[in-house]
Amino acid sequence: MKVLGIESSCDETAAAVVEDGKTILSSVVATQIPFHRQYQGVVPEIASRKHAEWILPVVHKALSDAGLGPSGIDAVAATNRPGLVGSLLVGLSFAKTFAWAMEKPFVAVNHMLGHMYSAHLVHDIPYPYLGLLVSGGHTIIAKVNGFDDWEVLGTTIDDSVGEAFDKVAKFYELGYPGGVQIDRMAQSGNPAAFSFPVPKMEKGDHRYDVSFSGLKTAVIHQSDLFLNPGFEKSVQNVSASFQETACRTLISRLLRAVEDTGLTTVVAGGGVAANSRLRALLSEHKELTCIFPPLKLCGDNGAMIAGVAYHLLLRGERSPLDTAAHARIPQFKRGLENLAAFGRR
């Protein structure tokens, strides 16, 4: 089964053809970074206009790279949540129209399920495992029982880790995208230069939760208070210390989940899964099997959408052509009681 997957939830116009949920026949990503760089963040109106301009040539190239014409596709999939509504609508509308015109099945996909599936495109990973979804919009630790069956254990109570990276980078004028620039600057900094605060959430429902708002505030507005003797206040040292604290905060909560669930396989997904320090720190835990997607699959891409869609299609699921775009996922609780709403497209 060859599935055309379309992803346009934020600022990348992406399309891919994936066979049987595993073999990537093509993957095309058109990035809008040059158009948003001057604003140090994604401008929704610019993003949606660029998607409208690029969606046709991106899909055309994905089909061409796969050696297929439109009739060679067995099904069409697109992201419909969560994301910028204007951006989502471009890819979703195109996918529905393509499916209708070619008389192919259509299925809408939750963007977050796609990120967690990315590693499955290159690795054979048995369920269950602990999933670490870290991106610009989300930070989630979950027990993953199936491609769309997550038991959410913890999340952020305020900023996502990717958002914290972006805001710190913007304040220090490091460039855009912020996470990439902090990772780069940290390479020549000392992570011991600052002792930034770590939130204390130890008990009950918040045992696996993280918080980055206080850390972000300390790094931006109170950094002098946490500078250790003998170190210079440089952007390199700030970047390295901030990155170290953020990554170790994530891993500390993840290790609690490892201890409580007994699961020792950890799969990461999302844009922040490309962070070199996060990868290095996780790899230090030899008791764990840590699996990351390739760097090119950490960011938004169409292959992850096509991969999830394949399994939905195998299950006999189809989405109606009046499927809407949604900026957010339904509000979820920890545990199994609300997983149906979390995974629903």
C-alpha positions in Angstrom: 0.0 0.0 0.0 1.5 3.3 -1.1 0.3 6.3 1.0 0.8 9.9 0.1 1.3 11.8 3.4 0.9 15.6 3.6 2.1 17.7 6.6 1.5 21.4 6.9 0.8 22.0 10.6 3.3 24.8 11.0 6.0 26.3 8.7 7.1 23.3 6.6 5.3 22.2 3.5 6.0 18.5 3.4 4.8 15.5 1.4 6.1 11.9 1.2 5.1 8.5 -0.3 5.5 5.6 2.1 4.9 2.0 1.2 3.4 -0.4 3.8 4.0 2.0 6.6 7.7 1.5 6.5 9.5 2.1 3.2 10.0 5.7 2.4 9.8 6.1 -1.4 10.1 9.8 -1.3 10.1 12.7 1.2 10.1 16.3 0.3 10.2 19.2 2.8 10.1 22.8 1.8 11.2 25.0 4.8 10.0 28.5 5.4 12.9 29.4 7.8 14.2 32.3 5.6 10.8 33.9 5.6 10.3 33.8 9.4 13.9 34.4 10.5 13.5 38.2 10.6 10.6 37.9 13.0 12.4 35.3 15.2 9.4 33.0 15.1 6.6 31.7 12.8 4.2 34.3 11.5 0.9 32.4 10.9 -0.2 34.5 7.9 3.1 34.1 6.1 3.1 30.4 6.9 -0.3 29.7 5.4 0.4 31.8 2.3 3.6 29.9 1.6 1.9 26.6 2.1 -0.7 27.6 -0.5 2.1 28.6 -2.9 4.2 25.5 -2.4 1.8 22.6 -1.8 1.3 21.7 -5.4 5.0 21.6 -6.4 6.0 19.8 -3.2 3.4 17.0 -3.8 4.3 16.8 -7.5 8.0 16.3 -6.5 7.1 13.7 -3.9 5.2 11.7 -6.5 8.0 12.2 -9.1 10.7 11.1 -6.7 8.7 8.0 -5.9 8.4 7.2 -9.6 4.6 7.5 -9.4 1.8 9.4 -11.0 -1.3 10.4 -9.1 -3.1 7.1 -10.0 -0.2 5.1 -8.4 -1.2 6.2 -4.9 -3.4 3.9 -2.9 -4.5 6.4 -0.3 -4.0 10.0 0.8 -3.4 11.3 4.4 -2.9 14.7 5.9 -2.4 16.3 9.3 -5.6 17.8 10.7 -4.5 18.5 14.3 -2.8 20.2 16.2 -1.2 23.2 14.6 -1.8 26.6 13.1 -5.3 26.4 11.6 -4.5 28.4 8.5 -1.5 26.1 7.8 -3.4 22.9 8.5 -6.2 23.9 6.2 -3.9 24.2 3.2 -2.6 20.7 3.4 -5.8 19.2 4.6 -7.9 20.8 1.8 -5.4 19.7 -0.8 -5.3 16.1 0.5 -9.1 15.8 0.6 -9.4 17.3 -2.9 -6.7 14.9 -4.3 -8.4 11.9 -2.7 -11.8 12.9 -4.1 -10.5 13.6 -7.6 -8.5 10.3 -7.8 -11.2 8.3 -6.0 -8.7 7.2 -3.3 -9.3 6.7 0.5 -8.5 9.6 2.7 -7.5 9.6 6.4 -6.7 12.5 8.7 -3.8 12.1 11.2 -2.9 13.5 14.5 0.4 15.3 14.1 1.7 14.1 17.5 1.1 10.4 16.7 3.2 11.1 13.6 6.2 12.4 15.6 6.2 9.3 17.8 5.9 7.0 14.8 8.9 8.6 13.0 11.4 6.2 14.6 9.3 3.2 13.4 10.1 4.2 9.8 13.7 3.1 10.3 13.6 0.8 13.3 11.5 -2.3 14.3 10.3 -1.3 17.7 8.0 -3.6 19.8 5.3 -2.2 22.0 5.0 -1.2 24.7 7.7 1.4 25.3 8.2 4.8 27.0 7.7 7.6 24.5 9.3 11.1 24.9 7.7 13.6 22.6 9.5 16.9 22.7 8.8 19.7 20.3 8.0 23.4 20.0 4.5 22.8 21.0 4.4 19.7 23.2 6.3 17.9 25.9 4.9 14.5 26.8 6.1 11.3 28.6 3.8 8.4 27.8 3.6 4.7 27.9 3.1 3.8 24.2 1.1 0.6 23.8 0.4 1.0 20.1 0.8 3.6 17.4 -2.4 5.4 18.6 -2.7 4.0 22.1 -0.8 6.2 24.6 -1.1 6.2 28.3 0.0 9.8 29.1 2.1 9.8 32.3 3.4 13.4 32.3 3.5 16.6 30.4 4.5 20.2 30.9 2.4 22.4 33.2 3.4 25.5 31.3 5.9 26.0 28.4 7.0 23.1 26.2 10.7 22.5 26.1 10.9 23.6 22.5 9.1 26.9 23.3 11.6 27.5 26.1 14.5 27.0 23.8 13.0 29.4 21.2 12.3 32.2 23.7 15.7 32.0 25.3 17.4 32.1 21.9 15.2 35.1 20.9 16.1 37.0 24.0 19.9 36.5 23.5 19.5 37.2 19.8 21.1 33.9 18.8 19.1 33.4 15.6 16.3 31.3 14.3 15.3 28.5 14.8 16.2 28.9 18.4 16.7 25.3 19.4 19.3 24.7 16.7 21.2 27.9 17.6 21.3 27.1 21.3 22.6 23.6 20.6 25.3 25.1 18.4 26.3 27.8 20.9 26.4 25.3 23.7 29.1 23.3 21.9 31.7 26.0 23.0 30.1 26.7 26.4 30.5 25.1 29.8 27.3 23.6 31.3 28.7 24.1 34.8 28.8 27.9 34.5 25.3 28.5 35.8 23.3 26.5 38.4 19.8 27.2 37.0 16.8 26.1 39.1 15.0 22.9 38.6 11.2 22.7 39.4 10.3 20.4 42.4 7.4 18.3 41.5 7.7 15.1 43.3 4.3 13.6 44.2 0.9 12.6 43.0 -0.3 13.4 39.5 2.7 15.7 38.9 5.4 13.0 39.5 6.2 12.8 35.8 5.4 16.5 34.9 7.9 19.1 33.9 7.9 22.9 34.0 10.1 25.2 32.0 8.6 28.6 32.7 10.7 29.2 35.8 13.8 28.0 34.1 13.2 30.3 31.1 12.6 33.3 33.4 15.8 32.6 35.3 17.9 32.3 32.2 16.4 35.5 30.6 15.9 37.8 33.6 17.9 36.4 36.5 20.9 34.8 35.1 23.4 36.8 37.2 21.9 35.2 40.3 22.9 31.7 39.2 26.4 32.4 37.8 28.9 30.2 39.5 32.2 31.6 40.7 35.1 31.6 38.2 32.9 31.5 35.1 32.1 34.2 32.5 28.6 35.2 31.6 28.8 34.5 27.9 26.1 33.4 25.6 28.0 30.2 25.1 27.9 29.4 28.8 24.3 30.5 29.1 23.3 28.2 26.3 25.3 25.3 27.6 24.0 25.6 31.1 20.4 26.2 30.1 20.4 23.3 27.7 22.0 21.0 30.3 19.3 21.9 32.9 16.4 21.5 30.4 17.7 18.1 29.2 18.4 16.7 32.7 15.0 17.9 33.8 13.4 15.8 31.1 15.5 12.8 31.8 14.9 12.9 35.5 11.1 12.5 34.9 11.7 9.9 32.3 13.8 7.8 34.7 10.9 7.9 37.2 8.7 6.4 34.6 11.3 3.8 33.8 11.4 2.8 37.5 7.7 2.7 37.9 6.7 0.9 34.7 9.7 -1.4 34.3 10.0 -0.4 30.7 13.6 0.1 29.5 13.0 1.0 25.9 12.7 4.8 25.3 11.7 6.2 21.9 12.0 9.9 21.3 10.2 12.0 18.7 9.7 15.7 17.8 12.0 18.5 16.8 13.8 18.6 20.2 14.7 14.9 19.7 17.4 16.3 17.4 19.2 18.0 20.3 22.7 16.7 20.5 22.9 17.0 24.3 19.6 15.2 24.9 20.8 12.4 22.8 24.1 12.2 24.5 22.7 12.2 28.0 20.1 9.5 27.2 22.7 7.4 25.6 24.8 7.5 28.8 22.1 5.3 30.5 23.3 1.9 29.4 20.4 0.2 31.1 18.1 1.8 28.6 17.5 1.1 24.9 17.2 4.6 23.5 15.9 5.0 20.0 15.9 8.2 18.0 14.6 9.0 14.6 17.2 10.1 12.0 17.7 13.9 12.2 15.8 14.4 9.0 12.7 12.8 10.5 12.8 14.7 13.8 11.2 17.8 12.3 7.9 17.9 10.5 7.7 15.6 7.6 5.1 13.8 5.4 6.6 10.3 5.9 5.5 10.2 9.6 1.9 11.1 8.6 1.8 8.4 5.8 3.2 5.9 8.2 0.5 6.4 10.8 -2.2 6.5 8.1 -1.1 3.1 6.8 -2.0 1.5 10.1 -5.3 3.4 10.3 -6.2 2.2 6.8 -5.3 -1.4 7.6 -7.8 -1.1 10.5 -10.4 -0.1 8.0 -10.6 3.5 9.1 -11.5 6.3 6.7 -12.0 10.0 7.3 -15.0 11.9 5.8 -14.2 14.7 3.3 -15.8 17.2 5.7 -13.1 16.5 8.3 -12.1 19.8 9.9 -8.7 21.2 11.1 -8.2 21.8 14.8 -5.6 24.0 16.5 -5.4 21.7 19.5 -5.9 18.2 20.6 -8.8 17.4 23.1 -7.8 18.1 26.7 -6.5 14.9 28.1 -6.1 13.4 31.6 -3.4 11.1 32.7 -4.0 7.4 32.3 -6.2 5.4 30.0 -9.6 7.0 30.6 -9.1 9.7 27.9 -6.8 8.0 25.4 -9.6 7.7 22.9 -10.0 11.4 22.7 -6.2 11.9 22.6 -5.7 9.6 19.7 -8.8 10.5 17.7 -8.2 12.2 14.5 
